[in-house]
Each structure stands twice: as C-alpha cells, then as structure tokens.
Amino acid sequence: MLNTDIQNLSTCEAIDVTEVFCDFDGTITSVDATDAVLETFALPAWRDWEERWVAGEISSQECLSRQVALIRAERDTVVDFAAELPIDEGIVALSRRCAERSVPLTIVSDGFDLVVETVLRLHGLLHLPVFSNHLRWDENGRPSLSFPFAARECESGAGMCKCSLALPAGRASSSTVYIGDGQSDRCVSSKIRTVFAKGALQWWCKGKGITYIPFETLTEVAKHLFPQGE
C-alpha cells in the first residue's frame, strides 16, 4: 500500500463503503479524552508510564492499568468531566449518513468505556456499538481497568485490539473504512485498505508509505463517503 499520490479529500473518488470503524480519543472528541482524564485526576507519574508506552517499552495494557491506578477521583466526578469534553460535531452527520444507507458504524477505542459512553449519550449516539476498555471502581473507591476486547495475538499489546474487529480472520473487505488519529490506530491502519487519517496517524502513515486520505473533521469524512447526501 504505497502512498504515491495523496489527494485532497474533496477531490478523492467516492468509496463503495460497507462498514465504518472510528476511533474515539482525538477523533470523535476534539482532545485526547484519556489523556484529559489523566491530566486532571491522576498523579503526575502517569506521564512516566505514557513515555514508556510511546517508546515501546511496555504494552498499552500495562500502561493504561498503571495510569488508572493513579486516578484520584470518584466515578461521578469523571462522568461529569467527560460530559464537558468537546467533540467533532461531524460524528452526528457521519452516524446519520451511515444509518440512512444501512452501513454499520462502530466505535473502537483503546480508552475508557465510561468516557466514551458518557459522550455518546450526551449527543444522542448511544445506539452506536462501542468496543473499549472497562473502567470501574471497587467497593473501596479504587479505580481499575479490565480489557474485555483484548486479543492474545495482538501485535501492539493493545487493551482493545482494533484489528480483531476491523480485520476478521485477518482480512478486511476493500470497502471497509477506518478513521483515526493516533498511535493506537497504527496497526489496523497498516492492514486496512481505506484509511482516513489526521494528526499523528497521518504523519505516521506518510512516513511508512501507507495510503491514507487526510481529513480535519468528520463532516468532511461523511461528505466524502456519502456524497449523494449533499
């Protein structure tokens, strides 16, 4: 998948899309929601674990588990915070256009399900299927994280293995679309045919010679995938 000629989003040819997978942190939310929670409520050592993960020294699962243990806030406090996170309003248009054409839209996140579901509920999008890591508090008020959608064979050690969902049996249809922006989107983006990328993911794809379609807002993505909806 050599990236020989990345076109402007508005001039790309229409895609025959049958399924869409979308990242959450930094893609649906305007900021990285997981980092925002940690920045606000976790002890400063969370950044040390983050640096080790970025450097490839530890898996995403270990990083997130260590970071969640450093959170000093109650569940309701985190929910109230998540409800104030800014989003890309284009997710509403994308959801509507997918529904109009009976195209499944699935949210895949290596972040916290509580945050994802809070944001989607607030914007009337809770009908969308969500696959993410499970954040909970025990009877003593201590937070912890579990990984119901991890995969033993996951190459990146992600808490939520995006490849296992978007690439059943290791293959993706040519009409499967992935939308993302960051490090947790790299593995799946290297294997799927149609990738919409922004931010750090865009630069990573470019550096690896991976074909991608650049975007800034999900409204742009919705218009490109379903131009007849204009």
N, C-alpha and C positions, 0 to 999 in steps of 0.2 A: 504494500500500500504506500507507494512512494508519493510524496507530496510535491508534484511537479508544477502545479498551477492552481494556487488557492484563489478562488474567485470571490468577488464581493458578494455578500449574502443576497442582495437584491437581484443579482444577475444569474444566480445559480439555477440550473434546471430543476423543475419540480421533482419530488421524490415520491415514488409509489410506496407509501408507508402503511404498514400493517400493525405496528406495535411501537410504543414510545416508552423509553425509560429515562427518568430525570433525577439527577442529583438534587439534594436539598440545600446543604450549607453553602452559601455563596452563589447558588444558582437560583433557587426559589427565594431564599432570604437574601437581602442586599449585603449582608455581612456574614461571616462565618459564624453560625449560631452556636456551635460547640465552643469555639474559642471565646465568644462573647460571654457565655455562661461561666466558663472557667476564669476568664479575666475578672469577672465581677464577684464570683463567690468562692473560688478555690485559693488555697495558699499559694504563694509565689513559686513554689517548687514545681508547679505544673508545667512551667516553661522548660525546666530541665528535661522532663520526660519528652516534651514536644521536640526539643532539639535532638534527642537521641533517636526518636522516630524518624524525623526528617533525614537524619544522617544514615538511616538504615540499620541502626544498631539493635533496635527492638521492633517487634511487630506492632501493628495498630492495636491489637487486642491488649497487649501488655501496657502500651502507652495509655490507652483510654481507661483501663482498670486502675492504674496508678493515679491518674489525674482525678477520676471520680472520687477516689478515697480522700482527696484533698478538699472536696467541696464542703463548705461550712454554711449550709442554708437548708431550710425546710422545703419540702416538696411544693407547697403552695407558693412559696416565695419564688421558686424557679418558674412555676407556671405563670405567675403574674409578670415576671420578667420576659418570658418567651412571648407573651401576648403583645408586648410592645415592640417586638423586633420588626424592622421594616422589611417589606417584601418587594419582589418584582411583580407588579400587578399583572404582567403578561401571563402569569400562570393561570389566571382565570380564563383568559381568552384561549390559551392552549387547551385547557381542560374542556371548554365548551366545544371547540372545533373537533377535538378528538371524539367527544361524545356524539356529536352530530354525524360523524362518519363511522361510528362503532369501532373506533381504533382504541385499544386498551392503552391507558396512560398509567404507569406505575412509578411510585416514588421509591428510590433506593438511596439509603443514607447510612454512612458509617458513623453517624452521630447518635443522638438520644431520641428514642421514640416519643418520650413525653413532650419534648420541644417540638418535634415535627407535628404531632397530633394537635397540640395546642394551637399552633399557627394555622394549620389546615382548618380546624374547627372554626376559628375566628373569621375565616374568609370563605366559609361555606364549601370547603373542599374535602371534608372528611370522608366523602364517598370514595375517594381515590385510595387504592390499595397502597399500603406503606410497609416497607421492609427495612428495619433498623435495629439498633441495639437497645436492649431493655433496661431502662433506668428505674430503680426502685429504692425505697428506704425501708430499713428493718424496724423492728419494734423499739429500738433504742435511738432511732432517728439518724442512723448512719446510711449514707447512700452507697449503692454498689451497682455494678453493671454486669449484665449477662448477654450472651451472644447467641440468640436462637437461630440466626441465619448465617452462622459461620460455616465454613466448609473446610474439612481436613486437608483437602488438596489445594486450597487457595494459595496461589503463588506469592501474594503480598502479605499474608497473615492478617487479612482484614477481619474486623469484627463482623461486618456484613459483606459477604462475598458477592459482589455485583456480577461477576462473570457467571456464577452458578444460576442466576436468574435470567440475565440477558443472553446467555450463551448455553441453552440447554444442550446436553450431550456434546458440549464443546464447540457447537456451531451456532451461528446466528444467521437468520434469513437476511438476504440482501436488502429487504425492506424494513428491517429493524433499525430504529433510531435511538441514539444515546445522546444525552445532553448533560454537560458537566463543566467543572471549572478548576478542579484541584487535584491533589496528589492521590486521593482515594479513587479517582476516576481513571488513572493511568492504565491499569491492567486491562480493564474492559475496553478502553478506547483503542488499545493496540490490536484488538481482535475483532472489533465490530466494523462494519463497512461504512456506515453513515454516522459521523460524529459531529455534533455541534459543540464547539469549544470556545471558552473565553478565559481570561485571566491566566493563571499559572498553567492550566492544562493546555491552552493554546500555544504557549511558548514551548512547552514540553513536546507536544505533537510536532511542532515545527522543527525542533532540534532533532527529533527521532525520524523525521521524514515520513510521518504518518499523515495521511489525508484527513483533513478536517474542514468544517465550514465555520468560519468565525462569526460570533454574534455578540451583541451587547445586552439585548433584552429578550425576554421570552415572547414578547409581542412580535418581534422580528422572526423568531423561530416559527411561531404559529402561522404567520402570513406566508412564510416560505413553504412550509409543509402542506398548507391547505390554501393555496391562492384563490380558489373559487369562492372562499368565504368572504372576499372583499365586498 
